[in-house]
Amino acid sequence: MLGFLTKGEAAPASNWTTPTNEEQKKLPLMEGIAMVVGVFLWLGSYLGMVGVLVPARIAEIDPDAKATALAAMSAIAMVVSTIANILEGAWSDRTRSRFGRRTPWLYFGSIGAAISIYFWGTADSITAIIAWDAIYMIFLNAIVAPLIAVLSDRVAPRHRGTISSMYAIGLSVGNYGGQILASFFIGVNEYYGVLLMALMALLSGPLSSVFLREKSTIGMPVEKLTLKNLSDNFAFPLKDCRDYYLALIGKLCVVSAQFTVSGYQLYILTDYIKLSNEESAGYIGIISTILMVMSIVLSLFSGPIADKFHWRKWPVVIASLLMSVGCIIPSFAPEAWLMLVYAAVAGVGYGIFSSLDQALNIDVLPNEKTAAKDLGILNIANNGGQVVGPVLSGIIIATLGYGYVFHLGCALALIGAILLAMIKKVK
């Protein structure tokens, strides 16, 4: 897939350049729909597994070491995800085919992710669960990195806030909808839940490609790889990248904060608040619904308003502070209703954050030619946060107890807000 995938007639050069505001006066709705559908399906299936079905499976296999096992799985997944995201994003940038740069990877990732989910969810040992999670991460990132690059490939600056909001709607529904769906199978038939998650992953890339209708990239110039430019194509950016790294680390902190709580919510409900498995499944559904609804409502308004007033940075900073406040609330007492308050406050923050985050990311890119690779690295903060949060929570739980998980989430979101506020070239 590195420039010699398929042969065919060369497409016009206009298919390969990011449209300007003058060239793209109308909202690119199909690209937005592709984002909503694709992100919901890949993220919903991922979080349905890692947030609900896999923790339940681990608890069945080794109830005494479940928190440690989940943390170990998350740590290994983080390493694999980081490497896969950079490499697959870079390969996607360099892919030349009659199906475009992104579409072949979307299919490859979807098929592999579906197969991996099946074996991940039906594994009968902790070792097998960890191994299949690592394999799954390779295929998952083949969907994630190319799909987010569509924002840079196909969307003019004037529309990026709105399309980023559409991305955020998919993110919100996937973040919480996948866990709601998965929670229905806890204590009933987890196997069918695994099959549903695998089906969602399988559909992610193909359905996105239907809306994208990507043009051929045969004939699109591709820079020859040399030792001199290897770092530009396959490594972290090194030039004009101060704001880029502030966005990366700030986002990593904020997303990690979110998943310090949501990544362990099943165990928080059963071991900290002392609910039964059935009660916990019900509360997961309610918490996820509140988070999802709040996020979607805020996403609908945040992007268009930001486009109108040319805002990016400060709404994201305020959103991070709201998430910090939300995370600390359940620490006041081991009461289930405080988890609902957390969901409402954090949901508002996450809705604003996710609706503008990707637009902010594109505004700080150091090089448009390596957009998928550089956005893929930024997206490490997204996937990485979903891993780092649970890893840190596992350490805190083992040393201090569940109550301090909420302090951790609060601190991480606050640090993220400070770092994002330091970005200079975006308003």
C-alpha positions as CSV (number, residue, x, y, z in Angstrom):
1,M,0.0,0.0,0.0
2,L,3.0,2.3,-0.3
3,G,2.5,3.8,-3.7
4,F,2.1,0.7,-5.8
5,L,-1.2,-0.8,-4.6
6,T,-3.2,-0.7,-7.9
7,K,-3.0,0.6,-11.4
8,G,-5.4,2.8,-13.2
9,E,-6.1,6.2,-14.7
10,A,-4.6,9.1,-12.9
11,A,-7.1,11.4,-11.2
12,P,-7.0,15.2,-11.5
13,A,-4.6,17.0,-9.0
14,S,-7.6,18.9,-7.5
15,N,-8.6,15.6,-5.8
16,W,-5.4,15.6,-3.8
17,T,-5.3,19.1,-2.3
18,T,-7.2,20.4,0.8
19,P,-9.9,22.7,-0.4
20,T,-9.7,26.4,0.4
21,N,-12.6,28.4,1.9
22,E,-13.3,29.9,-1.5
23,E,-13.4,26.4,-3.2
24,Q,-15.6,24.8,-0.6
25,K,-18.4,27.2,0.2
26,K,-20.9,24.5,1.1
27,L,-20.6,22.3,4.2
28,P,-19.1,18.9,3.1
29,L,-21.9,16.9,4.7
30,M,-20.9,13.5,3.3
31,E,-17.5,13.8,5.0
32,G,-19.3,14.7,8.2
33,I,-21.6,11.7,8.0
34,A,-18.7,9.4,7.3
35,M,-17.1,10.7,10.5
36,V,-20.2,10.1,12.6
37,V,-20.8,6.6,11.3
38,G,-17.2,5.4,11.2
39,V,-16.3,6.8,14.6
40,F,-19.4,5.5,16.3
41,L,-18.8,2.0,15.0
42,W,-15.1,1.6,15.7
43,L,-15.2,3.5,19.1
44,G,-18.5,1.9,20.2
45,S,-17.2,-1.6,19.6
46,Y,-13.8,-0.8,21.3
47,L,-15.3,0.7,24.4
48,G,-18.1,-1.9,24.6
49,M,-15.3,-4.4,24.8
50,V,-12.6,-2.7,26.9
51,G,-15.1,-0.9,29.2
52,V,-17.6,-3.6,29.9
53,L,-17.3,-7.1,28.3
54,V,-13.6,-7.6,28.7
55,P,-13.5,-6.5,32.4
56,A,-16.4,-8.9,33.0
57,R,-14.5,-11.7,31.3
58,I,-11.4,-10.9,33.3
59,A,-13.4,-10.9,36.6
60,E,-14.7,-14.4,35.7
61,I,-11.2,-15.8,35.0
62,D,-9.3,-14.2,37.9
63,P,-11.5,-12.2,40.3
64,D,-8.7,-11.6,42.8
65,A,-6.3,-10.0,40.3
66,K,-8.8,-8.3,37.9
67,A,-7.7,-4.7,38.4
68,T,-4.0,-5.6,37.9
69,A,-4.8,-7.7,34.9
70,L,-6.8,-4.9,33.3
71,A,-4.0,-2.4,34.0
72,A,-1.4,-4.8,32.4
73,M,-3.6,-5.3,29.3
74,S,-4.0,-1.5,29.0
75,A,-0.3,-0.9,29.3
76,I,0.7,-3.3,26.6
77,A,-2.1,-2.0,24.3
78,M,-0.8,1.5,24.8
79,V,2.6,0.6,23.4
80,V,1.2,-1.3,20.5
81,S,-1.3,1.4,19.7
82,T,1.4,4.1,19.7
83,I,3.6,2.3,17.2
84,A,0.7,1.2,15.0
85,N,-0.9,4.7,14.9
86,I,2.3,6.3,13.6
87,L,3.2,3.7,11.1
88,E,-0.3,3.1,9.7
89,G,-0.9,6.9,9.5
90,A,2.3,7.4,7.6
91,W,1.6,4.4,5.2
92,S,-1.9,5.8,4.6
93,D,-0.4,9.2,3.6
94,R,1.8,7.4,1.1
95,T,-0.8,5.0,-0.3
96,R,-1.6,5.4,-4.0
97,S,-4.6,3.4,-5.4
98,R,-7.7,3.8,-7.5
99,F,-9.6,3.6,-4.2
100,G,-7.7,6.5,-2.7
101,R,-5.3,6.8,0.2
102,R,-7.6,6.1,3.1
103,T,-10.2,3.6,1.9
104,P,-7.9,0.5,1.6
105,W,-6.8,0.9,5.2
106,L,-10.4,1.3,6.4
107,Y,-11.3,-2.1,5.0
108,F,-8.1,-3.7,6.2
109,G,-8.6,-2.4,9.7
110,S,-12.3,-3.2,9.9
111,I,-11.9,-6.9,8.9
112,G,-8.9,-7.4,11.2
113,A,-10.6,-5.7,14.1
114,A,-13.7,-7.8,13.8
115,I,-11.8,-11.0,13.9
116,S,-9.6,-9.8,16.8
117,I,-12.6,-8.8,18.8
118,Y,-14.1,-12.2,18.5
119,F,-11.0,-14.0,19.8
120,W,-10.4,-11.3,22.4
121,G,-13.9,-11.6,23.9
122,T,-13.9,-15.4,23.9
123,A,-10.3,-16.0,25.2
124,D,-10.1,-18.3,28.3
125,S,-7.0,-17.0,29.9
126,I,-5.6,-13.6,31.0
127,T,-2.6,-14.1,28.7
128,A,-4.8,-14.7,25.7
129,I,-6.9,-11.7,26.5
130,I,-3.8,-9.5,26.6
131,A,-2.4,-10.9,23.4
132,W,-5.6,-10.5,21.4
133,D,-6.0,-6.9,22.7
134,A,-2.6,-6.1,21.4
135,I,-3.4,-7.7,18.0
136,Y,-6.7,-5.8,17.9
137,M,-4.9,-2.5,18.5
138,I,-2.9,-3.0,15.2
139,F,-6.1,-3.3,13.2
140,L,-8.0,-0.6,15.1
141,N,-5.4,2.0,14.3
142,A,-5.6,1.2,10.7
143,I,-9.2,2.6,10.9
144,V,-8.5,5.5,13.3
145,A,-5.5,7.2,11.7
146,P,-6.8,7.3,8.1
147,L,-10.4,8.3,9.1
148,I,-9.4,11.3,11.1
149,A,-7.1,12.5,8.3
150,V,-10.3,13.1,6.2
151,L,-10.7,16.4,8.2
152,S,-7.4,17.6,6.8
153,D,-7.8,16.0,3.3
154,R,-11.3,17.1,2.5
155,V,-12.5,19.9,4.7
156,A,-11.8,23.6,4.3
157,P,-10.8,25.6,7.4
158,R,-14.2,27.4,7.5
159,H,-16.0,24.2,8.0
160,R,-13.6,22.4,10.4
161,G,-15.4,23.3,13.6
162,T,-18.7,22.0,12.3
163,I,-17.3,18.8,10.9
164,S,-15.3,18.3,14.0
165,S,-18.6,18.6,15.9
166,M,-20.0,15.8,13.7
167,Y,-16.9,13.8,14.5
168,A,-17.6,14.5,18.2
169,I,-21.2,13.3,17.8
170,G,-19.8,9.9,16.6
171,L,-17.3,10.1,19.4
172,S,-20.0,10.7,22.0
173,V,-22.4,8.0,20.8
174,G,-19.5,5.6,20.4
175,N,-18.0,6.4,23.8
176,Y,-21.2,5.7,25.7
177,G,-23.5,4.0,23.3
178,G,-21.1,1.0,22.9
179,Q,-21.0,0.6,26.7
180,I,-24.8,0.9,26.9
181,L,-25.2,-1.8,24.3
182,A,-22.6,-4.0,26.0
183,S,-24.1,-3.6,29.4
184,F,-27.3,-5.3,28.2
185,F,-25.3,-8.5,27.9
186,I,-23.7,-8.6,31.3
187,G,-25.0,-11.5,33.3
188,V,-27.2,-12.5,30.4
189,N,-25.1,-13.7,27.5
190,E,-21.7,-11.9,27.0
191,Y,-20.9,-14.0,23.9
192,Y,-23.7,-12.3,21.9
193,G,-22.4,-9.0,23.1
194,V,-18.9,-9.9,21.7
195,L,-20.5,-10.8,18.4
196,L,-22.3,-7.5,18.2
197,M,-19.1,-5.6,18.9
198,A,-17.3,-7.5,16.2
199,L,-20.1,-6.7,13.7
200,M,-19.9,-3.0,14.6
201,A,-16.1,-3.0,13.9
202,L,-16.6,-4.9,10.6
203,L,-19.0,-2.3,9.4
204,S,-17.0,0.8,10.4
205,G,-14.6,1.1,7.5
206,P,-16.9,0.0,4.6
207,L,-19.8,2.3,5.7
208,S,-17.5,5.2,6.1
209,S,-16.1,4.6,2.6
210,V,-19.6,4.7,1.1
211,F,-20.1,8.3,2.3
212,L,-16.5,9.3,1.5
213,R,-16.4,8.0,-2.1
214,E,-12.7,8.7,-2.1
215,K,-11.2,9.5,-5.5
216,S,-8.2,7.7,-7.1
217,T,-4.8,8.8,-5.9
218,I,-3.0,7.1,-8.8
219,G,-0.7,9.8,-10.2
220,M,-0.6,11.7,-6.9
221,P,3.1,12.7,-6.3
222,V,4.7,10.7,-3.5
223,E,8.0,11.8,-2.1
224,K,10.7,9.2,-2.4
225,L,11.9,7.9,0.9
226,T,15.4,8.8,1.9
227,L,17.3,8.7,5.1
228,K,17.0,12.5,5.1
229,N,13.2,12.6,5.0
230,L,12.5,9.4,6.9
231,S,11.8,11.3,10.1
232,D,9.3,13.5,8.3
233,N,7.3,10.5,7.1
234,F,7.6,8.1,10.0
235,A,8.6,9.9,13.1
236,F,7.4,12.6,15.5
237,P,7.5,16.2,14.1
238,L,10.6,18.2,15.0
239,K,10.1,21.6,13.3
240,D,7.6,24.3,14.2
241,C,5.9,22.0,16.6
242,R,5.6,23.7,20.0
243,D,1.8,24.1,19.9
244,Y,1.5,20.7,18.3
245,Y,3.1,19.0,21.4
246,L,1.1,21.2,23.8
247,A,-2.0,20.0,22.1
248,L,-0.8,16.4,22.2
249,I,0.1,16.3,25.9
250,G,-2.8,18.4,26.9
251,K,-5.2,16.1,25.1
252,L,-3.6,13.0,26.5
253,C,-4.1,14.4,30.0
254,V,-7.8,15.3,29.5
255,V,-8.7,12.0,27.8
256,S,-6.8,10.0,30.4
257,A,-8.8,11.9,33.1
258,Q,-12.0,10.8,31.5
259,F,-10.9,7.2,31.4
260,T,-9.5,7.0,34.9
261,V,-13.2,6.8,35.9
262,S,-15.0,5.3,32.9
263,G,-12.3,2.6,32.3
264,Y,-13.0,1.2,35.8
265,Q,-16.6,2.1,36.2
266,L,-17.7,-1.5,36.5
267,Y,-15.3,-2.2,39.3
268,I,-16.0,1.2,40.9
269,L,-19.7,0.3,41.1
270,T,-19.1,-3.2,42.4
271,D,-16.1,-2.8,44.6
272,Y,-16.2,0.9,45.8
273,I,-20.0,1.6,45.9
274,K,-20.8,-2.1,46.6
275,L,-23.5,-2.7,44.0
276,S,-24.4,-6.1,42.6
277,N,-23.4,-7.0,39.0
278,E,-27.0,-6.5,37.9
279,E,-27.3,-3.1,39.7
280,S,-24.0,-2.1,38.2
281,A,-25.0,-3.0,34.7
282,G,-28.1,-0.8,35.2
283,Y,-26.1,2.1,36.4
284,I,-23.5,1.8,33.6
285,G,-26.4,2.1,31.2
286,I,-27.7,5.2,33.0
287,I,-24.3,6.8,33.4
288,S,-23.4,6.2,29.8
289,T,-26.8,7.6,28.6
290,I,-26.3,10.8,30.6
291,L,-22.8,11.3,29.3
292,M,-23.9,10.6,25.8
293,V,-26.9,12.9,25.8
294,M,-24.9,15.8,27.4
295,S,-22.1,15.3,24.9
296,I,-24.3,15.1,21.9
297,V,-26.3,18.2,22.8
298,L,-23.1,20.3,23.4
299,S,-21.5,18.9,20.3
300,L,-24.4,20.1,18.2
301,F,-23.9,23.8,19.2
302,S,-20.2,24.1,20.0
303,G,-18.7,23.5,16.5
304,P,-20.9,25.9,14.5
305,I,-20.6,28.6,17.2
306,A,-16.8,28.2,17.2
307,D,-16.7,28.4,13.4
308,K,-18.8,31.6,13.5
309,F,-16.6,33.4,16.1
310,H,-13.3,31.6,15.1
311,W,-12.8,30.1,18.5
312,R,-10.9,26.9,19.1
313,K,-8.6,27.1,22.2
314,W,-10.5,28.7,25.0
315,P,-13.7,26.6,24.7
316,V,-11.5,23.5,24.9
317,V,-9.7,24.8,28.0
318,I,-13.1,25.6,29.7
319,A,-14.3,22.1,28.8
320,S,-11.2,20.5,30.4
321,L,-11.9,22.4,33.6
322,L,-15.5,21.2,33.7
323,M,-14.2,17.6,33.3
324,S,-11.8,18.2,36.2
325,V,-14.8,19.3,38.4
326,G,-16.9,16.3,37.2
327,C,-14.1,13.8,38.1
328,I,-13.8,14.9,41.7
329,I,-17.5,14.6,42.6
330,P,-17.7,10.8,43.2
331,S,-14.8,11.1,45.7
332,F,-17.1,12.8,48.2
333,A,-18.8,9.5,49.2
334,P,-19.3,6.0,47.8
335,E,-22.8,6.7,46.5
336,A,-24.2,5.7,43.2
337,W,-26.1,9.0,42.7
338,L,-22.8,10.9,42.8
339,M,-21.7,8.9,39.7
340,L,-24.8,10.3,38.0
341,V,-23.8,13.9,38.9
342,Y,-20.3,13.1,37.6
343,A,-21.8,12.0,34.3
344,A,-23.8,15.2,33.9
345,V,-20.9,17.6,34.6
346,A,-18.3,15.6,32.8
347,G,-20.7,15.1,29.9
348,V,-21.0,18.8,29.4
349,G,-17.2,19.2,29.4
350,Y,-16.6,16.2,27.2
351,G,-19.2,17.4,24.7
352,I,-17.5,20.8,24.2
353,F,-14.0,19.3,24.3
354,S,-14.6,16.6,21.7
355,S,-16.5,18.9,19.3
356,L,-13.6,21.3,19.0
357,D,-10.6,19.1,19.7
358,Q,-10.0,17.8,16.2
359,A,-10.4,21.3,14.7
360,L,-7.8,22.5,17.2
361,N,-5.5,19.6,16.2
362,I,-5.6,20.5,12.5
363,D,-4.8,24.1,13.3
364,V,-1.6,23.2,15.0
365,L,-0.3,20.6,12.4
366,P,3.3,21.4,11.4
367,N,3.0,19.8,7.9
368,E,-0.1,19.3,5.8
369,K,1.6,16.7,3.6
370,T,2.0,14.3,6.6
371,A,-1.5,15.0,8.0
372,A,-2.5,11.4,8.6
373,K,0.7,10.6,10.3
374,D,0.7,13.7,12.5
375,L,-3.0,13.5,13.3
376,G,-2.4,9.8,14.0
377,I,0.2,10.9,16.6
378,L,-2.2,13.4,18.1
379,N,-4.8,10.6,18.1
380,I,-2.4,8.6,20.2
381,A,-3.6,11.0,22.9
382,N,-7.1,9.8,22.3
383,N,-6.4,6.1,22.2
384,G,-3.5,6.5,24.6
385,G,-5.7,8.3,27.1
386,Q,-8.1,5.4,27.0
387,V,-5.2,3.2,28.0
388,V,-3.2,5.5,30.2
389,G,-6.2,6.4,32.4
390,P,-6.9,2.8,33.3
391,V,-3.2,2.0,33.8
392,L,-2.8,4.9,36.3
393,S,-6.1,4.0,37.9
394,G,-4.9,0.4,38.4
395,I,-1.8,1.7,40.2
396,I,-3.8,4.0,42.4
397,I,-6.4,1.3,43.3
398,A,-3.6,-1.1,44.2
399,T,-1.8,1.4,46.4
400,L,-4.4,3.8,47.8
401,G,-7.9,2.5,46.9
402,Y,-10.7,3.3,44.6
403,G,-11.6,6.7,46.2
404,Y,-8.3,8.3,45.0
405,V,-9.1,7.4,41.3
406,F,-11.3,10.5,41.2
407,H,-8.5,12.8,42.6
408,L,-6.3,11.4,39.8
409,G,-8.9,12.2,37.1
410,C,-9.4,15.7,38.5
411,A,-5.6,16.5,38.5
412,L,-5.1,15.1,35.0
413,A,-7.9,17.2,33.5
414,L,-6.5,20.3,35.3
415,I,-3.0,19.8,33.9
416,G,-4.5,19.3,30.5
417,A,-6.4,22.6,30.7
418,I,-3.2,24.4,31.6
419,L,-1.2,22.9,28.7
420,L,-3.9,23.7,26.2
421,A,-4.1,27.3,27.4
422,M,-0.4,27.7,26.6
423,I,-1.1,27.2,22.8
424,K,-0.2,30.5,21.1
425,K,-1.2,30.4,17.4
426,V,-4.8,29.4,17.9
427,K,-7.5,31.7,19.5
